[in-house]
Amino acid sequence: MIKVDKISTSLYGIVGLRQPFNPTYDLIDDDNQISRSGLFVTDNPFVKIEYLFSSQDYKDIDFADFNVYLKRIQESSIINVCHKVFNRFDYLDRILLYKNAQNKVNQEVLNDGFVGYRIKVSDDDNIAFKIKRVLLDFDTVGDFKLMLFNTSKLEPLFSQDITITDKTQEVELNWDVDNSGITYKGDYYLGYIKTGTTPIPYTRDYENSERMSCISHLDIEKVQCKDHLTETLFDLDDEDSLSEDVGINPDIVVYEDFTDLVISNEMLFARAIQLDMTIAILRESSNSLRSNGTERQGEQQAMRILAEIEGQKGQDVLTITGLRPLLMSELNQLEVQIDRLKTGYFNNRIRVSTLN
């Protein structure tokens, strides 16, 4: 899985467009001219800013909107390339933390302070998890704020105000913890601040109801921090184990997330993004709804543009290696490189030993 919003934002500017020499079409803003890879879409002789601007369906498009349009094309190409490379099943596990029968009779007795779970992610790279929802098992009504912390920040990564009105409730969260931010790895804490007015959970004292599920790549245990009453992360030295139940049963999905791999190795994707964006611009130029002099010049080259995209071969014609076959070849090579990164770079790190 990849986070397309983060990747499109981070990789934008990996390729660029050169400003035309024609001052009439001096339209490209500084951001769209940036190319960190040194690759420019306009190096293809068929990609003409003049054609693209003059063939816009909205004939009164202004400078700012045209550049927004160009940015969107690049972001779409970034997403297209990444989706084509990372197109395999990436879910590793999904399960409720507690799945055995619970007898809702007895109330739990908890100390005031933070109560919840510590979640440790395995050392394996590219592991992410999502808390899709929580099932809530409380005997009394009331309010509390459910929070998810990481040890890198005092403030919660996510929070949700919850009102308990029934013996069993379900709350959708979709809290996604990927590996592309400063909070990757470390420990996570899911829980709430228990006070005298907080709803009272049921205890899990029926047969195997207290047994937690084994969740791939995650190690989860109940913890508390007595007398910690603020909605910030507590002093980790004050953490205690907890045997009582807290009334929170999270539904957790574990999956492989390659967002950070893409961002950290953006240059690998540059050539494929350049090719995909070139194809997109050529198709936009040739498929315009508008009809004007400049656009008609583009129409006269429609067959040449098609050959440039798809390729051309045969007797008595000039052989052209199309952009799409080049893109497919680049994507195949890119998949090989990514597999090497996943299996070699991450799992066979260089080790430094000290001789005695």
SVG drawing of the C-alpha trace seen along z (x, -y; Angstrom):
<svg xmlns="http://www.w3.org/2000/svg" viewBox="-28 -37 69 58">
<polyline fill="none" stroke="black" stroke-width="0.4" points="0.0,0.0 1.1,-3.6 -0.3,-6.9 -1.0,-8.7 -1.5,-12.1 1.9,-12.0 3.7,-10.6 2.2,-13.0 3.1,-16.0 6.6,-14.8 7.5,-13.7 6.0,-16.8 8.9,-18.5 10.8,-15.3 10.4,-16.2 9.6,-19.6 8.7,-21.6 10.9,-24.1 9.8,-27.6 9.1,-28.1 11.3,-30.6 8.2,-32.1 7.4,-35.0 3.7,-34.8 3.7,-31.4 6.0,-32.4 3.5,-30.6 5.3,-28.1 5.6,-29.1 8.7,-28.4 7.3,-25.3 6.4,-23.6 9.9,-24.3 11.6,-22.5 13.2,-19.2 15.2,-17.5 16.0,-14.7 17.1,-16.9 14.4,-15.3 12.0,-17.6 8.8,-16.5 9.2,-19.3 12.4,-17.6 10.1,-15.5 9.7,-17.5 6.0,-16.8 5.2,-18.3 4.5,-22.0 3.3,-24.3 1.8,-26.4 -0.4,-23.4 -1.4,-22.4 -2.4,-26.0 -4.2,-26.7 -6.1,-23.5 -7.6,-23.9 -11.3,-23.2 -11.7,-26.4 -10.4,-29.0 -10.2,-31.7 -8.0,-29.8 -5.5,-32.1 -1.9,-31.8 -2.6,-30.5 -5.2,-27.9 -3.0,-26.6 -0.2,-26.0 -2.6,-24.2 -3.6,-22.1 0.1,-21.2 0.7,-20.4 -2.3,-18.0 -1.0,-16.2 2.3,-15.6 0.7,-14.5 -1.6,-12.1 1.5,-10.6 3.2,-10.1 0.2,-8.3 -0.2,-6.3 3.4,-5.1 3.3,-4.1 0.0,-2.2 1.4,-0.2 4.5,0.7 2.8,1.5 -0.1,3.5 0.2,6.6 -1.8,7.7 -0.3,6.0 -2.6,6.8 -0.9,9.0 -3.5,9.4 -6.9,8.1 -8.5,9.2 -10.2,7.9 -7.9,7.8 -10.5,9.8 -12.6,12.3 -13.7,14.7 -17.1,14.6 -17.5,12.1 -20.0,12.3 -21.3,8.8 -22.0,9.0 -19.3,7.7 -17.8,4.2 -14.1,3.5 -12.2,1.4 -9.6,-0.9 -7.2,-3.5 -7.6,-7.1 -5.1,-8.0 -4.3,-6.8 -5.5,-3.3 -5.1,-1.4 -2.7,0.5 1.0,0.3 1.5,1.3 4.9,2.2 5.5,2.6 8.0,5.2 11.4,4.3 10.5,5.4 10.5,2.5 7.5,1.2 5.0,2.3 2.0,0.1 -1.3,0.6 -4.8,-0.9 -7.3,-1.0 -10.5,-0.7 -12.9,-0.8 -13.3,0.0 -16.0,2.1 -16.9,0.6 -18.0,2.6 -19.1,0.4 -21.7,0.9 -22.4,-2.8 -22.9,-5.8 -20.6,-8.8 -18.0,-10.5 -14.3,-10.1 -11.7,-10.9 -10.0,-8.0 -6.4,-8.8 -3.5,-7.3 0.0,-8.4 3.4,-7.8 6.5,-8.2 7.9,-10.8 5.2,-13.3 3.5,-14.6 0.2,-15.3 -2.0,-12.5 -1.7,-11.5 -5.5,-10.9 -8.3,-11.5 -12.0,-10.9 -14.6,-12.1 -16.9,-9.2 -20.2,-9.1 -21.2,-5.8 -25.0,-5.3 -25.3,-1.5 -23.8,1.7 -22.1,2.3 -21.2,-0.3 -19.1,-0.5 -17.1,-3.6 -15.5,-3.9 -12.0,-5.5 -9.9,-4.6 -6.7,-5.8 -3.9,-5.0 -0.4,-4.8 1.9,-4.6 5.7,-4.7 6.3,-8.0 6.3,-10.4 8.4,-11.1 6.2,-8.8 7.3,-5.6 8.3,-2.8 8.7,-3.7 5.8,-2.7 2.2,-3.6 -0.3,-4.0 -4.1,-3.6 -6.3,-4.6 -8.1,-7.2 -7.9,-9.2 -10.0,-7.4 -11.5,-9.7 -14.4,-9.4 -16.9,-10.3 -15.6,-8.0 -17.9,-5.2 -17.1,-1.9 -16.1,1.0 -17.1,4.7 -14.5,7.1 -13.4,10.0 -13.7,12.8 -15.6,15.4 -13.5,18.4 -11.0,17.2 -12.6,13.8 -9.4,12.0 -7.1,13.7 -5.8,11.3 -5.5,12.3 -2.0,12.7 -1.7,9.9 1.1,10.1 4.0,7.7 2.4,6.1 3.0,6.8 0.1,5.4 -0.2,5.3 -2.4,3.5 -0.8,0.6 -1.7,-2.2 -0.2,-5.4 -1.7,-6.2 -2.8,-9.7 -1.9,-11.0 -4.9,-13.2 -3.8,-15.3 -4.4,-14.6 -0.7,-14.3 1.7,-11.4 2.8,-10.5 6.3,-10.0 7.3,-6.5 9.1,-5.8 5.7,-6.0 4.1,-3.3 2.7,-0.3 1.3,3.0 -2.4,3.5 -4.4,6.7 -7.9,5.1 -9.9,4.6 -10.5,1.1 -13.6,1.7 -11.8,1.0 -11.7,3.7 -9.8,2.4 -10.2,3.9 -6.7,3.7 -5.4,4.1 -1.7,4.7 -0.3,4.1 2.8,3.3 3.3,-0.4 5.8,-1.4 5.2,-5.2 8.6,-5.9 10.4,-3.6 9.1,-5.6 9.8,-9.0 13.3,-7.9 14.1,-6.6 12.3,-9.1 15.0,-9.3 14.2,-5.7 10.7,-6.8 11.7,-9.9 12.1,-8.4 8.7,-6.5 7.0,-9.7 8.5,-11.7 7.2,-9.1 3.7,-8.9 3.4,-12.7 4.6,-13.0 1.9,-10.6 -0.7,-12.4 0.1,-15.8 0.2,-14.5 -3.2,-12.9 -4.6,-16.1 -3.3,-18.2 -4.7,-15.9 -8.1,-15.3 -9.1,-18.9 -12.8,-20.0 -11.6,-23.3 -11.1,-24.3 -8.7,-27.1 -5.7,-27.8 -3.0,-26.6 -5.1,-23.5 -5.7,-22.7 -1.9,-22.5 -2.0,-19.9 -4.7,-18.0 -2.5,-17.8 0.0,-15.9 -2.5,-13.6 -1.3,-10.5 2.3,-11.4 1.4,-11.9 -0.3,-8.5 2.7,-6.9 4.9,-8.7 2.8,-7.3 2.1,-3.7 5.1,-3.2 5.2,-2.3 6.8,0.5 6.3,2.1 7.5,2.1 8.0,-1.2 7.5,-3.2 9.9,-4.7 10.2,-2.5 9.3,-4.4 9.7,-3.1 6.6,-4.4 6.4,-6.1 4.0,-3.5 6.3,-0.6 9.2,-2.6 7.1,-3.2 6.2,0.4 9.8,1.4 10.7,-1.3 8.0,0.0 9.3,3.6 12.8,2.4 11.5,0.3 9.7,3.3 12.9,5.3 14.7,2.4 12.0,2.2 12.1,5.9 15.9,5.6 15.4,2.8 12.7,4.7 14.7,8.0 18.2,6.8 18.6,3.2 16.3,3.7 17.2,7.3 21.0,7.4 22.2,4.2 26.0,3.6 27.2,4.6 30.2,3.0 32.1,5.2 34.8,4.2 37.8,6.4 39.0,7.3"/>
</svg>
